[in-house]
Amino acid sequence: MPIHGARVAVVGGTASVLTDQLGRFRLTVPAAEQVTLRASMIGYRPTERAVRVGEMTLRLVLDEMAVNLDEVV
C-alpha cells in the first residue's frame, strides 16, 4: 500500500522530498554512481537502501511500528 507524505532523503546530503498520494517521488541527486536513500515517516521504521543514480523504478518498504506519542519530541 503506498504511503503518502513519507520523507525520502539522500543519506549524508541535503536533498529530500515527500512522496505523493501514490507513494511516488522524484529526487535530484548529486553526480555519483550510487547514493543511499533513507525513507521515513512517523509510525513506520525508517529504511535505507543503496541505489544506482538514474534507477527509474525503486520500491522502498516501510514496516509499521508502534509509536508512543509522549515519546515524540
Kinemage of the C-alpha trace (Angstrom):
@kinemage 1
@onewidth
@group {chain A} dominant
@subgroup {mainchain}
@vectorlist {calphas} color= white
{ca met a 1} P 0.000 0.000 0.000
{ca pro a 2} L 1.517 3.368 -0.994
{ca ile a 3} L 2.378 5.810 1.788
{ca his a 4} L 1.569 9.470 1.147
{ca gly a 5} L 3.876 12.016 2.798
{ca ala a 6} L 6.857 9.786 3.600
{ca arg a 7} L 10.200 11.611 3.510
{ca val a 8} L 12.844 10.249 1.148
{ca ala a 9} L 16.318 11.731 1.608
{ca val a 10} L 19.873 11.207 0.415
{ca val a 11} L 21.931 9.981 3.381
{ca gly a 12} L 24.740 12.466 4.078
{ca gly a 13} L 23.223 15.049 1.733
{ca thr a 14} L 20.626 17.795 1.772
{ca ala a 15} L 18.262 16.552 -0.954
{ca ser a 16} L 14.895 15.269 0.281
{ca val a 17} L 11.288 15.049 -0.940
{ca leu a 18} L 7.897 13.813 0.235
{ca thr a 19} L 6.042 11.024 -1.542
{ca asp a 20} L 2.810 11.856 -3.391
{ca gln a 21} L -0.615 10.218 -2.924
{ca leu a 22} L 0.559 7.174 -4.895
{ca gly a 23} L 3.785 6.840 -2.892
{ca arg a 24} L 5.875 8.126 -5.798
{ca phe a 25} L 8.736 10.579 -5.631
{ca arg a 26} L 11.327 12.249 -7.837
{ca leu a 27} L 14.629 13.279 -6.340
{ca thr a 28} L 17.515 15.230 -7.854
{ca val a 29} L 20.815 13.929 -6.506
{ca pro a 30} L 24.444 14.977 -6.870
{ca ala a 31} L 26.524 13.426 -9.641
{ca ala a 32} L 27.522 9.989 -8.396
{ca glu a 33} L 27.193 6.375 -9.450
{ca gln a 34} L 25.355 5.348 -6.298
{ca val a 35} L 23.643 7.024 -3.348
{ca thr a 36} L 21.964 5.733 -0.212
{ca leu a 37} L 18.346 6.775 0.245
{ca arg a 38} L 16.544 6.835 3.573
{ca ala a 39} L 12.735 6.693 3.723
{ca ser a 40} L 10.951 7.623 6.948
{ca met a 41} L 7.565 8.525 8.370
{ca ile a 42} L 6.104 8.662 11.862
{ca gly a 43} L 4.574 5.303 12.722
{ca tyr a 44} L 6.962 3.366 10.465
{ca arg a 45} L 10.505 2.026 10.836
{ca pro a 46} L 12.920 4.011 8.640
{ca thr a 47} L 14.652 2.081 5.881
{ca glu a 48} L 17.835 2.731 3.900
{ca arg a 49} L 18.834 1.386 0.517
{ca ala a 50} L 21.779 1.962 -1.807
{ca val a 51} L 20.602 2.720 -5.362
{ca arg a 52} L 22.253 3.494 -8.674
{ca val a 53} L 21.750 7.059 -9.845
{ca gly a 54} L 19.292 7.043 -12.730
{ca glu a 55} L 17.394 3.990 -11.483
{ca met a 56} L 13.814 4.663 -12.543
{ca thr a 57} L 11.870 2.087 -10.556
{ca leu a 58} L 12.525 1.692 -6.865
{ca arg a 59} L 10.448 0.094 -4.143
{ca leu a 60} L 11.140 1.121 -0.556
{ca val a 61} L 9.125 -0.722 2.080
{ca leu a 62} L 8.363 0.836 5.460
{ca asp a 63} L 7.228 -1.519 8.208
{ca glu a 64} L 4.691 -0.262 10.728
{ca met a 65} L 5.997 0.482 14.186
{ca ala a 66} L 4.060 1.332 17.338
{ca val a 67} L 4.634 4.929 18.441
{ca asn a 68} L 4.033 6.181 21.946
{ca leu a 69} L 3.075 9.828 21.409
{ca asp a 70} L 4.561 11.033 24.691
{ca glu a 71} L 7.969 9.972 23.295
{ca val a 72} L 7.786 12.246 20.238
{ca val a 73} L 9.775 15.443 20.688
